[in-house]
Amino acid sequence: MTGSSVAGKRILLIVAGGIAAYKTLELIRLLRAQGCAVTCVLTPSGAQFVTPLSLQALSEDKVYSDLFSLTDESEMGHIQLSRSADLLVVAPASADILARMAAGLASDLASTVLLATDKPVLVAPAMNVRMWLHPATQANMALLAQRGVSVVGPDEGAMACNEYGRGRMAEPPAILAAIQEQLGQARPLAGRHAVVTSGPTYEPIDPVRYIANRSSGRQGHAIAGGLAALGARVTLVSGPVSIPAPPGVDLVPIETAEQMLRACMQSLPADVAVFAAAVADWRVAHAARGKLKKTDAGTPQLELVQNPDILASVAALKQNRPALVIGFAAETGDVLQNAADKLARKGCDWIVANDVSPETGIMGGEENAVHLVTRDGAETWPRMDKRAVARRLASRIAVVLGTPATETSPLRGPG
């Protein structure tokens, strides 16, 4: 994305409290260099770290802070302020302002503007690692994502509180890139249809027990959101998860592998299919109609049968086969070799492989470290947030679907 895509756009930058507020000065400089107009709203907590004069000097515009300013309300008003920009950016986004956004509070100018806006919102969280990982903050972030709020960061590293972990505000260039993505006019996957599977499958043993895999659905859901952000129409076929579907995707909830296969087939034709779900390999041949009871007869004998191979079934289609079929390989050893074997065995085009050994913390966690395996070889990506993995994969998909494959393309689909 080039700077010209955001030239002439208006950014309303909300600066909340936190030591990271000093980074917003560099962000304003970068935005102005790209031709963006920047108007700042400074919270009382934010004013403890940066001054209105600094923000005004760099933005070359008035800085707003008081909800009850008669002058400001008569000249512009918080409603007009909330809707005059193309994008609202909260940086740093403290745990407090994220909580108030989630609760829909309007106790000061910043929260009132955020509640009154009809424009897209991007947040750059910044807080102590324990605050970021607290269930309340994570629940607030999930709720905001469900409402369509975008997020960049936070990053991992040393903090002002002398702790280390995730919670540092993303660096200004990364926030600028996220703003460019939000405001960019190019939608390379517009007119394309993507099918994405996510989450686990539940294979019933009886009405209260089931066989399943450990999967949060975070990676599959992030991929669905990444493809939708690039303009694709996305059908998300998901097993039971506790996270909301990304905004703008069509969710098809399922429980079993057979239901997932049927939903995928009914969703075709599609241009790309990404099979990120952790499908149970086996199911009980004859699930009990009633709850199995403990008896003196000992442990019940369960007959297991193989579930349908969803990835191989779609890859083998003669009609309605997506141009790009992508599988996932969750391994605990020999990751690259197993992924290459799976690529050949399943007949798909790409495999996204990762090591899910318990010590990696990847299964069910927020980060991933993957290898992208194609018919031409493999490349290793650095460990990153699962949303960053999704954005990178979606961009690669857009390259293949947006331009004809050539012999020199390192990542290409069939043919």
N, C-alpha and C positions, 0 to 999 in steps of 0.2 A: 504494500500500500504506500503510495507516495504522498508527500505533504500536500500536493495540489488538491487531493480529494477532500481536505478539510478547510482549505482556504475560503474565507468568507463566512465560516460557520461561527455560531455564538455559543460559548461555553459558560454556564453558571457554575462556578467553583465554590463549593461549600467547605470551609476550612474548620474542622472540629479540633478538639483538644488532643494534645499528645506531642511528644518531642519531635515526632516525624513531621510536624507542621512546617519545619524549616525547609523540607524538601519541596513544598508547594511553590516556593519562590522560583526554584529551577524549573518546575513544571510550567509555571506561567511564562517564563522566558521561552521555553521550547514551543509552547502553543502560539505565542505571539510571532515567533520566527516562522511558523507554518501558516501565518495569515489568519489565525483565529482571533476573534474578539473575546475577551475574558472579563466577566463581571464576578466579583467575589462577595460571598456572604461569610462573615467571620463570627463564630460563636464566642460567647464569653470565655469558654475554656480555651479556645484557639487563640484568643487574644493574650493569653498568658505566655505564649510561645513565639508568636509573630505579631508585628504591629500593623494596624490599618495603613499606616503611611508606606510601609514596605510593599504591601499588596497593591496599593494604589499606584505607586511609582512604577511597578513592573507591568501592571495590567493597563495603566493609563485610563482607568475608569474609577468611578466612585465605589467605595467599599460599604456594604450594608451590614448592619448588625442589630438594629433595634426594631422589634416588631411594632412598637407603639410610637414610632417617630411620626409626628404629624406632618412634617415636611416630606418625608419619604412616601408616606401613604397618599398624600395629596398629589405628589408628582408621578408616582408610579404604582405603588401599592404592591402588597405581597402576591396578589393573584397575577398581576401582570408580570412581576418579576419571575414568578414560577413558570411562566409560559412563553417568555420572550426569547428563551435560549433554545438551541437545537438539542442540547444534551446537558443534563445536570451531573456533575461529578463531585463526589464527597471524598476528600483526601486531606488529611487522614480521616478515615471513618472509625471512630472510637467504638468500643463496646456499648457505650451509653447511647450514642446517636443511632447505632444499628438497632438497639432495643426499642428506642422510641419510634423509629421507622416501622418496625415490625408491629408495634402496638397501635400505630396510627395516632400518636400523640401530636399535639400542636402547641407546645408550651413556650416556644421561642420562634424567632424568625426562621431559622434553618429548618426546624421540624415542620413548621407551617408551610413553608415553600415546598418541601418534599411531599407533604400530604396534598397540596393543592395542584401539583403539576400534572400535566397530561403528556409530558415528554419523557423519553427514556432516561434512566438513571444508572450511573456506573459508580460503584463504591470501591475504595482502596483501603481495606481494613488495616489497622495498626493498633496493636495492644500486646500486653504480656502473653506469653505462650499459654499460661494456665487459663487466662481469661478467654483466649481464642478457643481452647479445647473444651471449655466448660459446656456442659449440655445445653445451658440456656442460650449461649452465643450460637452454638451449632444449630439449635432449633430456630433461632431468629434468622440465621442465614438461609436455612432451608425454606422458610416461609417467604423471605424476600425473593429468593430464586423462583419460587412458585408464582410470585406476582410479576416476574419479568425483570427484576433488578439484576444487572450484570455485575460481575466482580473481577477484580484483577489483584492477584496476590492473596494472602500475604506471603512473604518470603521467609525462608529459614535463615537464622544467623544470630549473632550476638546482639543483645538488646541493651538499652540504657540502664535497665534494672539489674544488669550483670548476670542475666540468665541467657540461655541459648535455646533456640527452638523456633517454631513457626509463629510469626506474629509481626515481623518487620514489614513496614509498608513497602510495597513494590517501588522500585526505583523510577524516577521521573521518565526515562525513555520507555520503560515498559508500560507505564500509565499512558503515555502519549500513543504508543502502538495500539493499546486497547481503545483509546478514544478514536483513533483513525479507523479501527475496525468497526466501531459503533456507527461512525458517521460516513464510512465509505459507501459509495454508490454502487460499486461492483458487487454483484451477487452471482458468482461463477456457476453455482449449481441451480440457479433459477430454472424452472421447467423440468428439473430432474426429480425422480422419485427414489427415495432410499428406504430400505427396510433394515431395522436394527433390532437384534434380540438382546435382552438384558436380564440380570438377576438370576436366581436359581429356579429350578423346577421342584415341585413337591410331588413325590410319588407315594400315594397312600398305602399304608399297611393295613390300617383299619380307620374308622372315622376320626380318631384322635392322634394317630401316629403316621409318620411319613419318612421317606428317604429323601435327602436333599444334599446339596453342596453348599459350602460356605461362600456366599456371594452377597455383597451389599447392593450390587447394581450400579455403583457409582461410575464405573468406567463406561458401561454400556449407555447409561443415561447421558453421561457427558458427551459421548460420541453422537448420540441423537441430537443433542443441543448444538454441537459444533456443526453438524451438517445443516441443521435448520438455519443457523446463523449465516450460512453461505447461500441461502436461498432455496435449499431443497425442500420438497414436501416429504416429511418423514413419518413413517409408520413404525412406532415403537412397540414391539411385542415383548412384554415383560412378565416374568414370574413375580411372586410376592416379594415386595421390598418395602422399606419404611421411608423412602425418599420420594418426593413428588416428581412427576414427569416434567421435563423441561418445557418452557412456554413454546407454543406453536407447533407441537408435535401431536400426532394422532396416537393415543395410547390404546393398545389392545391387551387387556390383562388376561393372563392365563395362569394355570397351576402346573399342569403336567407336560411332559415332553410331547406326547401325542397331540395335545391341544396347541402347543407351540408350533409344531410342524404344520398342522392344519391352518393355523392363523397366518403363518408365513406364506403358504401356498395360495391362500385366498387373497393375500396382499399383492401378489404379482399381477402384472409385470412391474419390474423396477429396474432402475439403471445400476444400482449398487445394493448389495446386501452385506451387512456386517453382523457376524454371528459372535457376539460378545457374551452371551448367556452361559452360565455354568450349568449345563444340562446334566441331570443324573444319568449315568450310563445304564443303570438297571432299574427295573420296577418289579414289584411283586406280581407274580402271574395272576393270582386270584386274591385281591384285597378282601379282607373280612368285612362283612356287612355290619357286624357289631364289634364293640371293643373287645380285644383279646384279654382274657383274664389269666392271672397267675394261678396255676394249679399244681398239684403234686405230681402231675404227669410230666413236668419238666418244661424246658424251653420249646415254644412252638417252632416247627420247621417251616421256613419261608422259601418258596420256590421263586427264584429270580429269573427274569428274562431280560434280554437286551432291549433298550429303548430305541426308537428310530434314530438314525443318524441324520440330523437336520441339515448340517453343512454339506455332507456328501449328497444328500437327496437333491438339494437345490443346485449344487454344482454340476450334477449329472443331467439336468433337464435339457431336453432337445428343443423345447419351445419355452419361451418366457424366461430363459436363463438370464439373470442380470449380467451386464457387461463386465462387472467387477464383483467377484465373490470373495469375501474376506473372512477368514476364520481366526479364532484365538486358540492358543496352546498354553495352558497353565501347567507348568512342569515343576518338578522338584529336583531335577538332575539332567545333565546332557541336553540343555535347553535347545541349543541351535540344531543339533542332530535330530532330536525328536521333532522339532518344528519342521525341518526339511522333509523328514519322513512323512509327517502328517500332510504337508502340502501336496506331495506326490500321491499319497493314498486317497485323499479326499477329492482331488481334482479341482481344488480351488485355486485362486490366483495369488493371493497374499495370505500370509499367516503373521499375526501379531503374537509373539511369544514372550512369556515372562516366567520368572522363577518365583513360585508361590510358597517356597519353603517357609515354615513358621517364623524363622528368624528374620525374614525379609520384611514382615509386617505388611505385605502388599494385599493379601486376600482380606477384604473388608476394610482396608485402610484408605487414606486419602492420596497416597502417592503410588506411582508405578514406575518400573524400569523395564523397558521392552526392547525387543529386537524385531525389526520388520524384515520378514523373510519372503523373498519373491523367487520367481523362476530363474532370476539372474544373480542371486546371491542374497546376502543379508547385510543389514546395517544396524548398529547398536545406538539407541538413543539414551541420553543421560537420564538419571532418575529425576522425575518431575511430578508436579501435581497432576492428577488424573484429568483435570480439565485442560491442562496444557498438552497432555498426550492426545486428547481428543481433538484439540484445535490443529495440532500438527498432522494427525491422520486425516482430518477433514480437508486440510489444504492439499495433501498429496492426492486424495481422491479427486479434488477439483481439478488438479493438473491433468490427470488422466482422462477424466470425462469432459474436460473443457477443450482439450486439444487432441488431435489424432496421435495415437501411439506410433513411435518410430523405433528403428533398430537401435538408436542411441539412447532412448529413454531408459533411465535406470529403473524406473518403476512403471510397468505397463501391464495392462490387462491381457486377456487371452488374444491370441492371434498375432 
